[in-house]
Amino acid sequence: RFGETEDYQVRFEAPVEPKLEMVKQADVSVVNPGGVIEYSITVINSGSGPATGVIVNDPIPGGTSYVAGSATATAGTVTYNGGLTRIDWTGNIPAGGSVTIKFKVTVSREIACDAVIRNRAELLDAAGTLLQDATAFVKINCPGKPILDIKKEANVPFVTPGGEIEYTITIVNGGTGAASGVTMIDPIPGGTTYVSGSATSTAPTVTYDNTNNWVKWTGNLAVGDSVTITFKVRVNEQIDCGSAIYNKASLVNANNEPVQFAEVRTSVECPQPELTMRKSANPTAVLPGGEIEYTIAVVNSGAGPANGVSVIDPIPGGTTYVAGSATSTLPTVSYDNTNNWVKWTGNIPAGGAVIIKFKVKAGPDQCDYPIHNRARLVDAQGVSLLAAEAQTWVGCPEQPLLKLEKRANPTSVAPGGTVEYTVVIANVGSAPATGVTMIDPIPAGTTYVAGSATSTSPTVTYDNTNNWIKWNGPIPAGGTVTVTFKVTVGDNVPCDGIIHNRAAIIGADGTAVAVAEADVKIDCGRPELAIKKRANVTQVGPGGQIEYSIEIANSGSAPAVGVTMIDAIPAGTSYVAGTATATAPTVDDSNPAQIKWTGTVPAGGNVIVTFKVEVSLDMPCQETIWNRAVLFGEGLQLASESIPVSARCANAPIYLDFGDAPDSSNHHGVVNSAYAGVPGRFPSVWEGTAAGQPAGPRHANQSMEGWLGDRISREQEADMGPDQDPANNILDGAADNANNDRGDDGWLNPGVAFVDCQPTTMRVRISKSATAALQTMYLNVWFDGNR
């Protein structure tokens, strides 16, 4: 007599498509002439579909030259296009994936002091259409000046309307001179407002300027010092979903004109509602003239609100509305006499629900028939979203009248848990009921717990063939029978799903006379991840080592399964093989350009990944090494704060090698090749020179007043001793490989032409020791006649 009723869960899902974002940066913001810049371009696909045939083009900037063999990519194909003088990359990026492209350029020694190198990368689709561009700027430094570097980060990769973003700006002085009167200005981005009192700084002074609507910091930075500035903004409630908030912090000159900047982009995402609707009737059996109370529950288990939705429930035929009986837990519900329906309209917040109730009275003159009642859920435009139905049987006096109730314990369970169902069959009629049959199929995603079925009156059994619980027997007038059984929830049941279970009293013709349902929600809990990064030192010398540690913490109530951490090896360093470790599997160091960890972070636990890098011997002093880690997961992308480590040559005074010397041995009788075809045989050398005779230059810095170039070699002497850099400066052991002085090569324009009888200017860089006492020093220049 009762038709089958169905309830459907609706999930609002974004279309499956890629969403690309490109970020470009240089490993330094300031560089010396002749220095090396490493550029990195990261393309992230935060969309739900793969991006195929993606193209990145990056022309080599003017005033620089490509470092052969330096182009690398974590995926796809990267090449140097010599004809167009650019880096070309093409490949595919899966949903949630990313690719990082890196390459190096050498800055011309002839480049103008205080010039700015501008490098622009382009992101194109498979058809060659420009999607996005990104630019990195590097300033040319004049020796003896401060070198300021600015970095900016947001604490979240995306934000919802009404949410907050905390920005962190770090300014580092990696130069050789103090920076005074440094000014940073950070305008509050459009679509947001400043959170009053949130601006802080680790050094004075930071303020919020209400007139200009910006955060401003002014102060001084000594050599090696840094300042960290933080502030918060609140995103407007009316901001467009899918838009982006761009924020740029700038170091400015006396006229507030930007001279250096750092920016960050934060996506605005509007989480969608996820609605379910249930309806029940109490009682499920009634006599003519009796009252029925209907209950409609609409639950929003999504992450976004459901605004302006309505529930419409027509009063069923054969009944009349009980005046004043309509109630709801959220506004507003009313009875519409014209349409003869109960209607609720309102908003359901994320994670919230509304319960609507009303009563009807069955007609007094008819019995032995069902009352069907169906409610609809519609959106603000009137489009139907969901429907739910309940049924009540109107019995006849002096006959049995069966009522069925069902409940579950617990109503929320984790995968692998146990649920106990209770079914109560009541005969509310005035005559006994014989041959009553109740069937309760075991719900999908669960298994029956053997031996758990019980009843207060015989007989209950578990039917393995049909996979259901069955009770059969008589119930006297006014009597009840209670049936219980247990099920185990499968380990692979989807999180946030619903287990529906329905019991039915079956009539003689095999149709359902009465039905009752109970729902159990699958609650897996949720992980809450955070990533932090540290370095074991704040300063390091060329050739030194840095140990990085990354902590991935899960403060949530569920494990984070299959998350991936990627930490690109910072420019100017190389991975120390075999040093990558993790407190949980699995760490992967097979790619020398990055450390990768993939695994599970337990609820309330953490995973710590550590590895070491070695700083290049070519790393200029006073540069800053930046490094950060990125964490990926399903619907997740987090980045740690960028960790700065300053390159310092504080141990230079212990070095004795004077640096540039003729490409010749310093020892009498020891001959090397100065260059191809020309032996290094000077008429006078330091060792073995006869008494009273002039000697050539000694390759040792005895006074430690200064040296040529940016830094000094580790060699204690330039010829016969153990190699330190690692190659011996002149002889390179037995390899006869001259001119290995590298960082301490002070001649800046060695390609200059020497024209007969014409003056020629040689540009030479000299570094003065911090402990130098001499007021006057002399530069000794000599010429090789063989050249």
Buried (B, 14 or more C-beta within 10 A) or exposed (E): EBEEBEBEBBEEEEEEEBBBBBBBBBBBBBBBBBBBBBBBBBBBBBBBBBBEEBBBBBBBBEBBEBBEEBBBBBBBEBEBBEEEEBBBBBBBBBBBBBBBBBBBBBBBBEBEEEBBBEBBBBBBBEEEEEBBBBEBBBBBBBBEBBBBBBBBBBBBBBBBBEBBBBBBBBBBBBBBBBBEEBBBBBBBBEBBEBBEEBBEBEBEEBEBEEEEEBBBBBBBBEBBBBBBBBBBBBBBEEBEEEBEBEBBBBBBEEEEEEEBBBBBBBBBBBBBBBBBBBBBBBBBBBBBEBBBBBBBBBBBBBBBBBEEBBBBBBBBEBBEBBEEBBEBBBEEBEBEEEEEBBBBBBBBBBEBBBBBBBBBBBBEEEBEBBBBBBBBBBBEEEEEBBBBBBBBBBBBEEBBBBBBBBEBBEEEBBBEBBBBBBBBBBBBBBBBBEEBBBBBBBBEBBEBBEEBBEBEBEEBEBEEEEBBBBBBBBBEBEBBBBBBBBBBBBEEBEEBBBBBBBBBBBBEEEEBBBBBBBBBBBBBEEBBBBBBBBBEEEBBBBBBBBBBBBBBBBEBBBBBEEBBBBBBBBBBBEBBEEBBBBBBEEBBBEBEBBBBBBBBBBBBBBBBBBBBBBBBBBBBBBBBBBBBBBBBBEEBBBBBBBBBBBBBBEEBBEBBBBBBBBBBBBBBEBBBBBEEEBEBEBEEBBBEBEEEEEEBBBBBBEEBBBBBBBBBBBBBBBBBEEBBBEBBBBBBEEEEBBBBBBBBBBBBBEEBEEEEEEEEEEEEBBBBBEEBEEEEEEEEEEEEEEE
